Each structure stands twice: as C-alpha cells, then as structure tokens.
Amino acid sequence: MRNLPPFGDRQWHLYNLRLDPIEVNDLAATKPDVVKSLTTAYADYIKQHSVVEVPDGYSVIEQAKNNMARGDH
C-alpha cells in the first residue's frame, strides 16, 4: 500500500469514482461495511501473492542513493 506521507495519510478512503471522479467525498465513514470488505480482500490478496508492502520510513530518494552507493545498478 503506497499511502505514505507526504502523499498519503495511511488511512483507507472510499470514493464513488463514477459520481465523484476527483475524490472529494470520502464515503469510508458512512460505508464501514464496504471498507471492511475491501480491506479484508486486500489482506487476502497480500497473502496469496506474497506482496511485500512498503515499510514505514521508506524513501524513494534514500533508496536510490543506497542503490547508487552499492554500485550494483
């Protein structure tokens, strides 16, 4: 789940993209059953496909620096 600051708030959001394509009205609070169902499905997908989630504190820039310093790029 790439929802880390500064781009995300680590919270699940729910939008009706057909009616709200610019994601103004978060429906998560009014439809907790849908959020629960989707987060459960996501957790199942993670397990089935051995997805490695982005760790806390991950920085694309710092990772790029580390990769360059190793010299195996």
CHARMM internal coordinates of N, CA and C (Angstrom, degrees):
IC EDIT
DIST 1 N 1 CA 1.4441
DIST 1 CA 1 C 1.5221
ANGL 1 N 1 CA 1 C 107.54
DIST 1 C 2 N 1.2973
ANGL 1 CA 1 C 2 N 117.29
DIHE 1 N 1 CA 1 C 2 N 107.77
DIST 2 N 2 CA 1.4746
ANGL 1 C 2 N 2 CA 121.62
DIHE 1 CA 1 C 2 N 2 CA -179.35
DIST 2 CA 2 C 1.5130
ANGL 2 N 2 CA 2 C 108.10
DIHE 1 C 2 N 2 CA 2 C -89.79
DIST 2 C 3 N 1.2996
ANGL 2 CA 2 C 3 N 116.64
DIHE 2 N 2 CA 2 C 3 N 75.80
DIST 3 N 3 CA 1.4560
ANGL 2 C 3 N 3 CA 122.39
DIHE 2 CA 2 C 3 N 3 CA -177.06
DIST 3 CA 3 C 1.5214
ANGL 3 N 3 CA 3 C 109.01
DIHE 2 C 3 N 3 CA 3 C -132.67
DIST 3 C 4 N 1.3326
ANGL 3 CA 3 C 4 N 115.45
DIHE 3 N 3 CA 3 C 4 N 43.36
DIST 4 N 4 CA 1.4556
ANGL 3 C 4 N 4 CA 121.00
DIHE 3 CA 3 C 4 N 4 CA -177.26
DIST 4 CA 4 C 1.5255
ANGL 4 N 4 CA 4 C 110.49
DIHE 3 C 4 N 4 CA 4 C -93.47
DIST 4 C 5 N 1.3181
ANGL 4 CA 4 C 5 N 117.40
DIHE 4 N 4 CA 4 C 5 N 150.74
DIST 5 N 5 CA 1.4613
ANGL 4 C 5 N 5 CA 119.74
DIHE 4 CA 4 C 5 N 5 CA 173.11
DIST 5 CA 5 C 1.5251
ANGL 5 N 5 CA 5 C 109.31
DIHE 4 C 5 N 5 CA 5 C -58.22
DIST 5 C 6 N 1.2845
ANGL 5 CA 5 C 6 N 122.81
DIHE 5 N 5 CA 5 C 6 N 148.99
DIST 6 N 6 CA 1.4547
ANGL 5 C 6 N 6 CA 125.94
DIHE 5 CA 5 C 6 N 6 CA 7.98
DIST 6 CA 6 C 1.5174
ANGL 6 N 6 CA 6 C 114.39
DIHE 5 C 6 N 6 CA 6 C -86.52
DIST 6 C 7 N 1.3283
ANGL 6 CA 6 C 7 N 118.80
DIHE 6 N 6 CA 6 C 7 N -0.73
DIST 7 N 7 CA 1.4572
ANGL 6 C 7 N 7 CA 120.25
DIHE 6 CA 6 C 7 N 7 CA -175.60
DIST 7 CA 7 C 1.5194
ANGL 7 N 7 CA 7 C 113.33
DIHE 6 C 7 N 7 CA 7 C -91.24
DIST 7 C 8 N 1.3052
ANGL 7 CA 7 C 8 N 117.92
DIHE 7 N 7 CA 7 C 8 N -21.84
DIST 8 N 8 CA 1.4506
ANGL 7 C 8 N 8 CA 120.79
DIHE 7 CA 7 C 8 N 8 CA -177.78
DIST 8 CA 8 C 1.5139
ANGL 8 N 8 CA 8 C 111.39
DIHE 7 C 8 N 8 CA 8 C -133.65
DIST 8 C 9 N 1.3218
ANGL 8 CA 8 C 9 N 115.36
DIHE 8 N 8 CA 8 C 9 N 173.00
DIST 9 N 9 CA 1.4594
ANGL 8 C 9 N 9 CA 119.86
DIHE 8 CA 8 C 9 N 9 CA -179.71
DIST 9 CA 9 C 1.5331
ANGL 9 N 9 CA 9 C 111.62
DIHE 8 C 9 N 9 CA 9 C -118.72
DIST 9 C 10 N 1.3283
ANGL 9 CA 9 C 10 N 116.26
DIHE 9 N 9 CA 9 C 10 N 11.62
DIST 10 N 10 CA 1.4681
ANGL 9 C 10 N 10 CA 123.58
DIHE 9 CA 9 C 10 N 10 CA 178.24
DIST 10 CA 10 C 1.5299
ANGL 10 N 10 CA 10 C 112.89
DIHE 9 C 10 N 10 CA 10 C 63.92
DIST 10 C 11 N 1.3159
ANGL 10 CA 10 C 11 N 117.31
DIHE 10 N 10 CA 10 C 11 N 19.23
DIST 11 N 11 CA 1.4565
ANGL 10 C 11 N 11 CA 122.33
DIHE 10 CA 10 C 11 N 11 CA 177.25
DIST 11 CA 11 C 1.5274
ANGL 11 N 11 CA 11 C 108.98
DIHE 10 C 11 N 11 CA 11 C -110.71
DIST 11 C 12 N 1.3304
ANGL 11 CA 11 C 12 N 116.00
DIHE 11 N 11 CA 11 C 12 N 149.27
DIST 12 N 12 CA 1.4569
ANGL 11 C 12 N 12 CA 120.03
DIHE 11 CA 11 C 12 N 12 CA 174.54
DIST 12 CA 12 C 1.5188
ANGL 12 N 12 CA 12 C 108.97
DIHE 11 C 12 N 12 CA 12 C -81.16
DIST 12 C 13 N 1.3245
ANGL 12 CA 12 C 13 N 116.13
DIHE 12 N 12 CA 12 C 13 N 137.60
DIST 13 N 13 CA 1.4599
ANGL 12 C 13 N 13 CA 122.50
DIHE 12 CA 12 C 13 N 13 CA 178.30
DIST 13 CA 13 C 1.5233
ANGL 13 N 13 CA 13 C 108.14
DIHE 12 C 13 N 13 CA 13 C -123.81
DIST 13 C 14 N 1.3177
ANGL 13 CA 13 C 14 N 116.10
DIHE 13 N 13 CA 13 C 14 N 156.30
DIST 14 N 14 CA 1.4577
ANGL 13 C 14 N 14 CA 121.45
DIHE 13 CA 13 C 14 N 14 CA -179.21
DIST 14 CA 14 C 1.5205
ANGL 14 N 14 CA 14 C 108.46
DIHE 13 C 14 N 14 CA 14 C -135.15
DIST 14 C 15 N 1.3221
ANGL 14 CA 14 C 15 N 116.24
DIHE 14 N 14 CA 14 C 15 N 123.85
DIST 15 N 15 CA 1.4692
ANGL 14 C 15 N 15 CA 121.55
DIHE 14 CA 14 C 15 N 15 CA -179.20
DIST 15 CA 15 C 1.5159
ANGL 15 N 15 CA 15 C 109.43
DIHE 14 C 15 N 15 CA 15 C -130.34
DIST 15 C 16 N 1.3229
ANGL 15 CA 15 C 16 N 116.63
DIHE 15 N 15 CA 15 C 16 N 148.12
DIST 16 N 16 CA 1.4525
ANGL 15 C 16 N 16 CA 122.48
DIHE 15 CA 15 C 16 N 16 CA 170.83
DIST 16 CA 16 C 1.5266
ANGL 16 N 16 CA 16 C 105.20
DIHE 15 C 16 N 16 CA 16 C -93.34
DIST 16 C 17 N 1.3123
ANGL 16 CA 16 C 17 N 116.32
DIHE 16 N 16 CA 16 C 17 N 96.31
DIST 17 N 17 CA 1.4603
ANGL 16 C 17 N 17 CA 120.61
DIHE 16 CA 16 C 17 N 17 CA -173.76
DIST 17 CA 17 C 1.5227
ANGL 17 N 17 CA 17 C 113.31
DIHE 16 C 17 N 17 CA 17 C -67.71
DIST 17 C 18 N 1.3037
ANGL 17 CA 17 C 18 N 117.89
DIHE 17 N 17 CA 17 C 18 N -22.96
DIST 18 N 18 CA 1.4624
ANGL 17 C 18 N 18 CA 120.38
DIHE 17 CA 17 C 18 N 18 CA 176.68
DIST 18 CA 18 C 1.5282
ANGL 18 N 18 CA 18 C 110.23
DIHE 17 C 18 N 18 CA 18 C -68.68
DIST 18 C 19 N 1.3399
ANGL 18 CA 18 C 19 N 116.91
DIHE 18 N 18 CA 18 C 19 N -42.82
DIST 19 N 19 CA 1.4586
ANGL 18 C 19 N 19 CA 121.23
DIHE 18 CA 18 C 19 N 19 CA -178.33
DIST 19 CA 19 C 1.5285
ANGL 19 N 19 CA 19 C 113.18
DIHE 18 C 19 N 19 CA 19 C -93.77
DIST 19 C 20 N 1.3231
ANGL 19 CA 19 C 20 N 116.74
DIHE 19 N 19 CA 19 C 20 N -19.82
DIST 20 N 20 CA 1.4621
ANGL 19 C 20 N 20 CA 122.16
DIHE 19 CA 19 C 20 N 20 CA -174.45
DIST 20 CA 20 C 1.5333
ANGL 20 N 20 CA 20 C 109.94
DIHE 19 C 20 N 20 CA 20 C -138.71
DIST 20 C 21 N 1.3392
ANGL 20 CA 20 C 21 N 117.16
DIHE 20 N 20 CA 20 C 21 N 66.77
DIST 21 N 21 CA 1.4718
ANGL 20 C 21 N 21 CA 119.91
DIHE 20 CA 20 C 21 N 21 CA -173.67
DIST 21 CA 21 C 1.5242
ANGL 21 N 21 CA 21 C 114.72
DIHE 20 C 21 N 21 CA 21 C -66.16
DIST 21 C 22 N 1.3263
ANGL 21 CA 21 C 22 N 118.42
DIHE 21 N 21 CA 21 C 22 N -17.64
DIST 22 N 22 CA 1.4671
ANGL 21 C 22 N 22 CA 118.98
DIHE 21 CA 21 C 22 N 22 CA 178.90
DIST 22 CA 22 C 1.5289
ANGL 22 N 22 CA 22 C 111.85
DIHE 21 C 22 N 22 CA 22 C -100.24
DIST 22 C 23 N 1.3183
ANGL 22 CA 22 C 23 N 116.43
DIHE 22 N 22 CA 22 C 23 N 12.85
DIST 23 N 23 CA 1.4672
ANGL 22 C 23 N 23 CA 123.67
DIHE 22 CA 22 C 23 N 23 CA 171.79
DIST 23 CA 23 C 1.5324
ANGL 23 N 23 CA 23 C 112.53
DIHE 22 C 23 N 23 CA 23 C 54.80
DIST 23 C 24 N 1.3231
ANGL 23 CA 23 C 24 N 115.39
DIHE 23 N 23 CA 23 C 24 N 59.80
DIST 24 N 24 CA 1.4594
ANGL 23 C 24 N 24 CA 121.55
DIHE 23 CA 23 C 24 N 24 CA 178.47
DIST 24 CA 24 C 1.5226
ANGL 24 N 24 CA 24 C 111.35
DIHE 23 C 24 N 24 CA 24 C -92.94
DIST 24 C 25 N 1.3324
ANGL 24 CA 24 C 25 N 117.04
DIHE 24 N 24 CA 24 C 25 N -41.17
DIST 25 N 25 CA 1.4600
ANGL 24 C 25 N 25 CA 121.79
DIHE 24 CA 24 C 25 N 25 CA -174.07
DIST 25 CA 25 C 1.5256
ANGL 25 N 25 CA 25 C 111.39
DIHE 24 C 25 N 25 CA 25 C -105.29
DIST 25 C 26 N 1.3283
ANGL 25 CA 25 C 26 N 116.13
DIHE 25 N 25 CA 25 C 26 N 101.47
DIST 26 N 26 CA 1.4611
ANGL 25 C 26 N 26 CA 122.10
DIHE 25 CA 25 C 26 N 26 CA 178.32
DIST 26 CA 26 C 1.5271
ANGL 26 N 26 CA 26 C 108.65
DIHE 25 C 26 N 26 CA 26 C -75.14
DIST 26 C 27 N 1.3123
ANGL 26 CA 26 C 27 N 117.18
DIHE 26 N 26 CA 26 C 27 N 120.78
DIST 27 N 27 CA 1.4638
ANGL 26 C 27 N 27 CA 122.70
DIHE 26 CA 26 C 27 N 27 CA -177.17
DIST 27 CA 27 C 1.5283
ANGL 27 N 27 CA 27 C 112.97
DIHE 26 C 27 N 27 CA 27 C -95.36
DIST 27 C 28 N 1.3165
ANGL 27 CA 27 C 28 N 117.72
DIHE 27 N 27 CA 27 C 28 N 2.53
DIST 28 N 28 CA 1.4629
ANGL 27 C 28 N 28 CA 120.79
DIHE 27 CA 27 C 28 N 28 CA -174.48
DIST 28 CA 28 C 1.5257
ANGL 28 N 28 CA 28 C 112.66
DIHE 27 C 28 N 28 CA 28 C -57.26
DIST 28 C 29 N 1.3060
ANGL 28 CA 28 C 29 N 117.90
DIHE 28 N 28 CA 28 C 29 N -41.66
DIST 29 N 29 CA 1.4699
ANGL 28 C 29 N 29 CA 120.69
DIHE 28 CA 28 C 29 N 29 CA -177.81
DIST 29 CA 29 C 1.5294
ANGL 29 N 29 CA 29 C 112.26
DIHE 28 C 29 N 29 CA 29 C -70.18
DIST 29 C 30 N 1.3183
ANGL 29 CA 29 C 30 N 116.86
DIHE 29 N 29 CA 29 C 30 N -30.07
DIST 30 N 30 CA 1.4699
ANGL 29 C 30 N 30 CA 120.19
DIHE 29 CA 29 C 30 N 30 CA -177.72
DIST 30 CA 30 C 1.5230
ANGL 30 N 30 CA 30 C 112.80
DIHE 29 C 30 N 30 CA 30 C -92.05
DIST 30 C 31 N 1.3235
ANGL 30 CA 30 C 31 N 117.65
DIHE 30 N 30 CA 30 C 31 N -11.84
DIST 31 N 31 CA 1.4663
ANGL 30 C 31 N 31 CA 122.13
DIHE 30 CA 30 C 31 N 31 CA -179.79
DIST 31 CA 31 C 1.5296
ANGL 31 N 31 CA 31 C 110.84
DIHE 30 C 31 N 31 CA 31 C -132.79
DIST 31 C 32 N 1.3388
ANGL 31 CA 31 C 32 N 117.19
DIHE 31 N 31 CA 31 C 32 N 58.48
DIST 32 N 32 CA 1.4608
ANGL 31 C 32 N 32 CA 119.65
DIHE 31 CA 31 C 32 N 32 CA -176.97
DIST 32 CA 32 C 1.5253
ANGL 32 N 32 CA 32 C 113.59
DIHE 31 C 32 N 32 CA 32 C -62.57
DIST 32 C 33 N 1.3377
ANGL 32 CA 32 C 33 N 117.39
DIHE 32 N 32 CA 32 C 33 N -27.06
DIST 33 N 33 CA 1.4635
ANGL 32 C 33 N 33 CA 120.41
DIHE 32 CA 32 C 33 N 33 CA 178.13
DIST 33 CA 33 C 1.5226
ANGL 33 N 33 CA 33 C 111.39
DIHE 32 C 33 N 33 CA 33 C -66.60
DIST 33 C 34 N 1.3121
ANGL 33 CA 33 C 34 N 117.04
DIHE 33 N 33 CA 33 C 34 N -37.68
DIST 34 N 34 CA 1.4694
ANGL 33 C 34 N 34 CA 121.09
DIHE 33 CA 33 C 34 N 34 CA 178.11
DIST 34 CA 34 C 1.5257
ANGL 34 N 34 CA 34 C 109.80
DIHE 33 C 34 N 34 CA 34 C -68.63
DIST 34 C 35 N 1.3259
ANGL 34 CA 34 C 35 N 116.64
DIHE 34 N 34 CA 34 C 35 N -44.40
DIST 35 N 35 CA 1.4725
ANGL 34 C 35 N 35 CA 121.03
DIHE 34 CA 34 C 35 N 35 CA 178.45
DIST 35 CA 35 C 1.5251
ANGL 35 N 35 CA 35 C 109.76
DIHE 34 C 35 N 35 CA 35 C -59.69
DIST 35 C 36 N 1.3297
ANGL 35 CA 35 C 36 N 116.93
DIHE 35 N 35 CA 35 C 36 N -44.80
DIST 36 N 36 CA 1.4711
ANGL 35 C 36 N 36 CA 121.41
DIHE 35 CA 35 C 36 N 36 CA 179.68
DIST 36 CA 36 C 1.5277
ANGL 36 N 36 CA 36 C 110.51
DIHE 35 C 36 N 36 CA 36 C -60.42
DIST 36 C 37 N 1.3160
ANGL 36 CA 36 C 37 N 116.82
DIHE 36 N 36 CA 36 C 37 N -45.10
DIST 37 N 37 CA 1.4643
ANGL 36 C 37 N 37 CA 121.12
DIHE 36 CA 36 C 37 N 37 CA 179.51
DIST 37 CA 37 C 1.5273
ANGL 37 N 37 CA 37 C 111.56
DIHE 36 C 37 N 37 CA 37 C -61.73
DIST 37 C 38 N 1.3216
ANGL 37 CA 37 C 38 N 116.45
DIHE 37 N 37 CA 37 C 38 N -44.51
DIST 38 N 38 CA 1.4690
ANGL 37 C 38 N 38 CA 120.45
DIHE 37 CA 37 C 38 N 38 CA -178.89
DIST 38 CA 38 C 1.5203
ANGL 38 N 38 CA 38 C 112.25
DIHE 37 C 38 N 38 CA 38 C -69.33
DIST 38 C 39 N 1.3311
ANGL 38 CA 38 C 39 N 117.90
DIHE 38 N 38 CA 38 C 39 N -39.20
DIST 39 N 39 CA 1.4681
ANGL 38 C 39 N 39 CA 119.41
DIHE 38 CA 38 C 39 N 39 CA 179.18
DIST 39 CA 39 C 1.5253
ANGL 39 N 39 CA 39 C 110.92
DIHE 38 C 39 N 39 CA 39 C -69.20
DIST 39 C 40 N 1.3224
ANGL 39 CA 39 C 40 N 116.85
DIHE 39 N 39 CA 39 C 40 N -33.41
DIST 40 N 40 CA 1.4626
ANGL 39 C 40 N 40 CA 120.21
DIHE 39 CA 39 C 40 N 40 CA 175.59
DIST 40 CA 40 C 1.5308
ANGL 40 N 40 CA 40 C 110.02
DIHE 39 C 40 N 40 CA 40 C -66.26
DIST 40 C 41 N 1.3270
ANGL 40 CA 40 C 41 N 116.63
DIHE 40 N 40 CA 40 C 41 N -43.75
DIST 41 N 41 CA 1.4682
ANGL 40 C 41 N 41 CA 120.81
DIHE 40 CA 40 C 41 N 41 CA 177.81
DIST 41 CA 41 C 1.5247
ANGL 41 N 41 CA 41 C 110.72
DIHE 40 C 41 N 41 CA 41 C -61.96
DIST 41 C 42 N 1.3361
ANGL 41 CA 41 C 42 N 117.01
DIHE 41 N 41 CA 41 C 42 N -38.97
DIST 42 N 42 CA 1.4628
ANGL 41 C 42 N 42 CA 121.44
DIHE 41 CA 41 C 42 N 42 CA 178.37
DIST 42 CA 42 C 1.5312
ANGL 42 N 42 CA 42 C 110.48
DIHE 41 C 42 N 42 CA 42 C -64.18
DIST 42 C 43 N 1.3229
ANGL 42 CA 42 C 43 N 116.84
DIHE 42 N 42 CA 42 C 43 N -44.62
DIST 43 N 43 CA 1.4687
ANGL 42 C 43 N 43 CA 120.85
DIHE 42 CA 42 C 43 N 43 CA 179.15
DIST 43 CA 43 C 1.5264
ANGL 43 N 43 CA 43 C 110.70
DIHE 42 C 43 N 43 CA 43 C -61.95
DIST 43 C 44 N 1.3153
ANGL 43 CA 43 C 44 N 117.38
DIHE 43 N 43 CA 43 C 44 N -39.78
DIST 44 N 44 CA 1.4664
ANGL 43 C 44 N 44 CA 121.31
DIHE 43 CA 43 C 44 N 44 CA 176.80
DIST 44 CA 44 C 1.5236
ANGL 44 N 44 CA 44 C 110.87
DIHE 43 C 44 N 44 CA 44 C -63.30
DIST 44 C 45 N 1.3302
ANGL 44 CA 44 C 45 N 116.90
DIHE 44 N 44 CA 44 C 45 N -42.86
DIST 45 N 45 CA 1.4683
ANGL 44 C 45 N 45 CA 121.77
DIHE 44 CA 44 C 45 N 45 CA 179.04
DIST 45 CA 45 C 1.5258
ANGL 45 N 45 CA 45 C 110.12
DIHE 44 C 45 N 45 CA 45 C -61.45
DIST 45 C 46 N 1.3372
ANGL 45 CA 45 C 46 N 116.32
DIHE 45 N 45 CA 45 C 46 N -44.30
DIST 46 N 46 CA 1.4756
ANGL 45 C 46 N 46 CA 121.59
DIHE 45 CA 45 C 46 N 46 CA 178.94
DIST 46 CA 46 C 1.5291
ANGL 46 N 46 CA 46 C 110.14
DIHE 45 C 46 N 46 CA 46 C -55.20
DIST 46 C 47 N 1.3210
ANGL 46 CA 46 C 47 N 116.02
DIHE 46 N 46 CA 46 C 47 N -46.65
DIST 47 N 47 CA 1.4695
ANGL 46 C 47 N 47 CA 120.43
DIHE 46 CA 46 C 47 N 47 CA -178.58
DIST 47 CA 47 C 1.5262
ANGL 47 N 47 CA 47 C 111.67
DIHE 46 C 47 N 47 CA 47 C -67.93
DIST 47 C 48 N 1.3253
ANGL 47 CA 47 C 48 N 117.36
DIHE 47 N 47 CA 47 C 48 N -45.53
DIST 48 N 48 CA 1.4666
ANGL 47 C 48 N 48 CA 121.43
DIHE 47 CA 47 C 48 N 48 CA -177.09
DIST 48 CA 48 C 1.5184
ANGL 48 N 48 CA 48 C 112.72
DIHE 47 C 48 N 48 CA 48 C -63.12
DIST 48 C 49 N 1.3287
ANGL 48 CA 48 C 49 N 116.70
DIHE 48 N 48 CA 48 C 49 N -34.35
DIST 49 N 49 CA 1.4630
ANGL 48 C 49 N 49 CA 120.25
DIHE 48 CA 48 C 49 N 49 CA -172.69
DIST 49 CA 49 C 1.5254
ANGL 49 N 49 CA 49 C 113.51
DIHE 48 C 49 N 49 CA 49 C -110.85
DIST 49 C 50 N 1.3303
ANGL 49 CA 49 C 50 N 116.59
DIHE 49 N 49 CA 49 C 50 N 10.83
DIST 50 N 50 CA 1.4720
ANGL 49 C 50 N 50 CA 121.96
DIHE 49 CA 49 C 50 N 50 CA 177.17
DIST 50 CA 50 C 1.5244
ANGL 50 N 50 CA 50 C 112.60
DIHE 49 C 50 N 50 CA 50 C 51.26
DIST 50 C 51 N 1.3143
ANGL 50 CA 50 C 51 N 116.10
DIHE 50 N 50 CA 50 C 51 N 44.47
DIST 51 N 51 CA 1.4626
ANGL 50 C 51 N 51 CA 121.55
DIHE 50 CA 50 C 51 N 51 CA 179.81
DIST 51 CA 51 C 1.5226
ANGL 51 N 51 CA 51 C 109.07
DIHE 50 C 51 N 51 CA 51 C -71.13
DIST 51 C 52 N 1.3193
ANGL 51 CA 51 C 52 N 116.47
DIHE 51 N 51 CA 51 C 52 N 134.77
DIST 52 N 52 CA 1.4521
ANGL 51 C 52 N 52 CA 121.91
DIHE 51 CA 51 C 52 N 52 CA 175.38
DIST 52 CA 52 C 1.5256
ANGL 52 N 52 CA 52 C 106.57
DIHE 51 C 52 N 52 CA 52 C -99.86
DIST 52 C 53 N 1.3188
ANGL 52 CA 52 C 53 N 116.07
DIHE 52 N 52 CA 52 C 53 N 114.83
DIST 53 N 53 CA 1.4603
ANGL 52 C 53 N 53 CA 119.64
DIHE 52 CA 52 C 53 N 53 CA -177.96
DIST 53 CA 53 C 1.5217
ANGL 53 N 53 CA 53 C 110.84
DIHE 52 C 53 N 53 CA 53 C -78.52
DIST 53 C 54 N 1.3128
ANGL 53 CA 53 C 54 N 116.11
DIHE 53 N 53 CA 53 C 54 N 157.23
DIST 54 N 54 CA 1.4555
ANGL 53 C 54 N 54 CA 122.65
DIHE 53 CA 53 C 54 N 54 CA 178.95
DIST 54 CA 54 C 1.5314
ANGL 54 N 54 CA 54 C 107.93
DIHE 53 C 54 N 54 CA 54 C -67.35
DIST 54 C 55 N 1.3332
ANGL 54 CA 54 C 55 N 117.80
DIHE 54 N 54 CA 54 C 55 N 124.95
DIST 55 N 55 CA 1.4640
ANGL 54 C 55 N 55 CA 119.69
DIHE 54 CA 54 C 55 N 55 CA -177.68
DIST 55 CA 55 C 1.5280
ANGL 55 N 55 CA 55 C 112.38
DIHE 54 C 55 N 55 CA 55 C -73.81
DIST 55 C 56 N 1.3226
ANGL 55 CA 55 C 56 N 116.06
DIHE 55 N 55 CA 55 C 56 N 157.81
DIST 56 N 56 CA 1.4593
ANGL 55 C 56 N 56 CA 120.93
DIHE 55 CA 55 C 56 N 56 CA 174.29
DIST 56 CA 56 C 1.5186
ANGL 56 N 56 CA 56 C 108.93
DIHE 55 C 56 N 56 CA 56 C -57.62
DIST 56 C 57 N 1.3129
ANGL 56 CA 56 C 57 N 115.53
DIHE 56 N 56 CA 56 C 57 N 141.13
DIST 57 N 57 CA 1.4548
ANGL 56 C 57 N 57 CA 120.48
DIHE 56 CA 56 C 57 N 57 CA 177.11
DIST 57 CA 57 C 1.5208
ANGL 57 N 57 CA 57 C 114.71
DIHE 56 C 57 N 57 CA 57 C 80.52
DIST 57 C 58 N 1.3388
ANGL 57 CA 57 C 58 N 118.37
DIHE 57 N 57 CA 57 C 58 N 2.81
DIST 58 N 58 CA 1.4594
ANGL 57 C 58 N 58 CA 121.16
DIHE 57 CA 57 C 58 N 58 CA -178.99
DIST 58 CA 58 C 1.5185
ANGL 58 N 58 CA 58 C 110.48
DIHE 57 C 58 N 58 CA 58 C -66.73
DIST 58 C 59 N 1.3088
ANGL 58 CA 58 C 59 N 116.67
DIHE 58 N 58 CA 58 C 59 N 136.92
DIST 59 N 59 CA 1.4564
ANGL 58 C 59 N 59 CA 122.78
DIHE 58 CA 58 C 59 N 59 CA 177.80
DIST 59 CA 59 C 1.5252
ANGL 59 N 59 CA 59 C 108.27
DIHE 58 C 59 N 59 CA 59 C -131.59
DIST 59 C 60 N 1.3089
ANGL 59 CA 59 C 60 N 116.67
DIHE 59 N 59 CA 59 C 60 N 123.77
DIST 60 N 60 CA 1.4668
ANGL 59 C 60 N 60 CA 121.06
DIHE 59 CA 59 C 60 N 60 CA 178.85
DIST 60 CA 60 C 1.5286
ANGL 60 N 60 CA 60 C 109.65
DIHE 59 C 60 N 60 CA 60 C -59.43
DIST 60 C 61 N 1.3193
ANGL 60 CA 60 C 61 N 116.61
DIHE 60 N 60 CA 60 C 61 N -42.07
DIST 61 N 61 CA 1.4690
ANGL 60 C 61 N 61 CA 120.43
DIHE 60 CA 60 C 61 N 61 CA -178.26
DIST 61 CA 61 C 1.5260
ANGL 61 N 61 CA 61 C 110.65
DIHE 60 C 61 N 61 CA 61 C -65.35
DIST 61 C 62 N 1.3375
ANGL 61 CA 61 C 62 N 117.03
DIHE 61 N 61 CA 61 C 62 N -46.01
DIST 62 N 62 CA 1.4654
ANGL 61 C 62 N 62 CA 119.39
DIHE 61 CA 61 C 62 N 62 CA 179.30
DIST 62 CA 62 C 1.5239
ANGL 62 N 62 CA 62 C 111.25
DIHE 61 C 62 N 62 CA 62 C -63.70
DIST 62 C 63 N 1.3208
ANGL 62 CA 62 C 63 N 116.99
DIHE 62 N 62 CA 62 C 63 N -38.84
DIST 63 N 63 CA 1.4625
ANGL 62 C 63 N 63 CA 119.95
DIHE 62 CA 62 C 63 N 63 CA 178.30
DIST 63 CA 63 C 1.5197
ANGL 63 N 63 CA 63 C 110.98
DIHE 62 C 63 N 63 CA 63 C -64.00
DIST 63 C 64 N 1.3300
ANGL 63 CA 63 C 64 N 116.64
DIHE 63 N 63 CA 63 C 64 N -40.88
DIST 64 N 64 CA 1.4660
ANGL 63 C 64 N 64 CA 120.40
DIHE 63 CA 63 C 64 N 64 CA 178.16
DIST 64 CA 64 C 1.5347
ANGL 64 N 64 CA 64 C 110.28
DIHE 63 C 64 N 64 CA 64 C -62.47
DIST 64 C 65 N 1.3378
ANGL 64 CA 64 C 65 N 116.38
DIHE 64 N 64 CA 64 C 65 N -42.25
DIST 65 N 65 CA 1.4702
ANGL 64 C 65 N 65 CA 119.91
DIHE 64 CA 64 C 65 N 65 CA 177.47
DIST 65 CA 65 C 1.5302
ANGL 65 N 65 CA 65 C 110.97
DIHE 64 C 65 N 65 CA 65 C -60.79
DIST 65 C 66 N 1.3233
ANGL 65 CA 65 C 66 N 116.24
DIHE 65 N 65 CA 65 C 66 N -44.57
DIST 66 N 66 CA 1.4699
ANGL 65 C 66 N 66 CA 120.57
DIHE 65 CA 65 C 66 N 66 CA 179.16
DIST 66 CA 66 C 1.5270
ANGL 66 N 66 CA 66 C 110.96
DIHE 65 C 66 N 66 CA 66 C -61.90
DIST 66 C 67 N 1.3306
ANGL 66 CA 66 C 67 N 115.95
DIHE 66 N 66 CA 66 C 67 N -42.01
DIST 67 N 67 CA 1.4647
ANGL 66 C 67 N 67 CA 119.71
DIHE 66 CA 66 C 67 N 67 CA 179.92
DIST 67 CA 67 C 1.5342
ANGL 67 N 67 CA 67 C 110.70
DIHE 66 C 67 N 67 CA 67 C -63.82
DIST 67 C 68 N 1.3131
ANGL 67 CA 67 C 68 N 116.45
DIHE 67 N 67 CA 67 C 68 N -41.35
DIST 68 N 68 CA 1.4713
ANGL 67 C 68 N 68 CA 120.26
DIHE 67 CA 67 C 68 N 68 CA 179.68
DIST 68 CA 68 C 1.5316
ANGL 68 N 68 CA 68 C 110.76
DIHE 67 C 68 N 68 CA 68 C -67.05
DIST 68 C 69 N 1.3230
ANGL 68 CA 68 C 69 N 116.76
DIHE 68 N 68 CA 68 C 69 N -38.44
DIST 69 N 69 CA 1.4705
ANGL 68 C 69 N 69 CA 120.74
DIHE 68 CA 68 C 69 N 69 CA -179.29
DIST 69 CA 69 C 1.5195
ANGL 69 N 69 CA 69 C 111.33
DIHE 68 C 69 N 69 CA 69 C -65.97
DIST 69 C 70 N 1.3407
ANGL 69 CA 69 C 70 N 116.70
DIHE 69 N 69 CA 69 C 70 N -31.97
DIST 70 N 70 CA 1.4712
ANGL 69 C 70 N 70 CA 120.40
DIHE 69 CA 69 C 70 N 70 CA 179.11
DIST 70 CA 70 C 1.5110
ANGL 70 N 70 CA 70 C 111.48
DIHE 69 C 70 N 70 CA 70 C -69.69
DIST 70 C 71 N 1.3280
ANGL 70 CA 70 C 71 N 116.26
DIHE 70 N 70 CA 70 C 71 N -29.38
DIST 71 N 71 CA 1.4529
ANGL 70 C 71 N 71 CA 120.16
DIHE 70 CA 70 C 71 N 71 CA 178.44
DIST 71 CA 71 C 1.5140
ANGL 71 N 71 CA 71 C 115.66
DIHE 70 C 71 N 71 CA 71 C 76.58
DIST 71 C 72 N 1.3143
ANGL 71 CA 71 C 72 N 117.67
DIHE 71 N 71 CA 71 C 72 N 10.85
DIST 72 N 72 CA 1.4750
ANGL 71 C 72 N 72 CA 119.65
DIHE 71 CA 71 C 72 N 72 CA -179.40
DIST 72 CA 72 C 1.5268
ANGL 72 N 72 CA 72 C 111.80
DIHE 71 C 72 N 72 CA 72 C -106.24
DIST 72 C 73 N 1.2890
ANGL 72 CA 72 C 73 N 116.27
DIHE 72 N 72 CA 72 C 73 N 31.35
DIST 73 N 73 CA 1.4692
ANGL 72 C 73 N 73 CA 121.24
DIHE 72 CA 72 C 73 N 73 CA -177.75
DIST 73 CA 73 C 1.4892
ANGL 73 N 73 CA 73 C 112.05
DIHE 72 C 73 N 73 CA 73 C -86.79
END
COOR INIT
IC SEED 1 N 1 CA 1 C
IC BUILD
